[in-house]
């Protein structure tokens, strides 16, 4: 099978829940790169986090950051998507959103470092890069409040709330597919299908736009919402990084499909 590009989420998909990377996943990415198959990271992580990961994965491909807020190149330069709303403009909207919705939530800005470490399970050295946001503001709130918060968003500027593994992300009207054309335009011309990997509801658009969508399960199984919305998606045979690796190998080697 000819593959034009692989787009992949990170947390819970390629990476383990604690942010670690399996040796098998690194080896598989190196194998794909050697075969000329581009791997593009498309994530809710910040540009600073993505640059560090590109170096760690030895990738020179561009990557999407903050749920499609923009793309970052291997040299660290950034290009914001047209629909992105800078963080300085998002912060005042938080006060208005609280007043309109009456929902109790906290923002990433309001969390102490020890609280953020507890939520993310990241090392303390990773917090500065996580806080270095360009155009999204994560909220800590239970999912039962999501609907009320969404109905309380302003009509202008157009904003969205996207649910990830740990946070509800306040942002402009963009998602991970917003940067797919930008990423593809910066890759060498190549025939083939686009494959996308994701594990959580904020990966829906990324998966839906691909010719082959792969849902990577958690330890408790695949996201019910993704399975419902994308019934033709393939389900990786194991959680997280190992599932990602096995799914890639089965697609590239055209082995028996799984479900």
Residue, then its C-alpha position, 0 to 999 in steps of 0.5 A: x500500500x502506498x502511503x502519502x503521510x501518517x498523521x498521529x496524535x501523541x498523548x495516549x496514542x503514540x505516547x504512553x499515559x505518562x508521556x513516555x515513548x516506547x522503544x518500539x515506537x521510536x524504532x518504527x518511526x525511524x523505519x518509516x522515515x527511512x522508507x520515505x513515509x512522512x510522520x506528522x505529529x498533530x497534537x494538543x501539545x504546545x509548540x515548545x513541547x512539539x519541538x522537543x518531541x521532534x528532536x527526540x523522535x529525530x523527525x524533520x517533518x512539520x507538526x501541528x500544535x494546540x489542536x490545529x492552532x498552527x504548525x511548527x517546523x523542526x527549527x522551531x518557527x511557527x505559523x498560526x492558523x487563520x482561525x486561531x485566537x491568541x492566548x491574550x484574547x482567550x483569557x478575558x473570555x474565561x471571565x465572561x464564560x464563567x459568568x454566562x455558564x455558572x460552571x465551576x472550572x479552573x484554567x491551566x493558568x490557575x493550577x499550581x505546579x503540583x496540581x498540574x503534575x498530579x493531573x498530567x503525570x509529567x516530570x516537573x521539567x516539562x511544565x514550562x513547555x506545557x504552559x507556553x501556550x500560543x492559542x488554546x487555554x485548557x480547562x479542568x472541568x468534569x465532562x458533565x458540564x461540557x454541554x452547558x459551557x458550549x452553549x455559553x460560548x460567544x457568537x463572536x469571536x467564534x470559539x470552540x471547546x474540545x475535550x481531550x484526555x485530561x482537559x477541555x480546551x478553549x480555543x478558536x474555531x479550529x481543530x486538528x484538520x485545520x493544519x492538515x493542508x498546511x502540513x501536506x503542502x510542506x511535504x515532498x509530493x507523494x502518491x498514496x493514502x493518508x492514515x490518521x491515528x488518535x484516541x480521544x474525542x478531540x481526534x475525531x476530525x483528524x480521523x474522519x478526514x483520513x482514508x484510513x482511520x485508526x483508533x488507539x485504545x486505552x487500557x479500558x478500550x477504545x473511545x466509545x464516542x470515536x467508535x460510534x462516530x467513525x464505525x469504519x475505523x480500525x481499532x489498534x490491537x493494543x493500547x497506546x504505543x504498542x498498539x500504534x506500532x502494531x497497527x502501522x506494521x499491519x497496514x504497511x505490510x498489508x497483513x490481515x485486517x483487525x477489528 
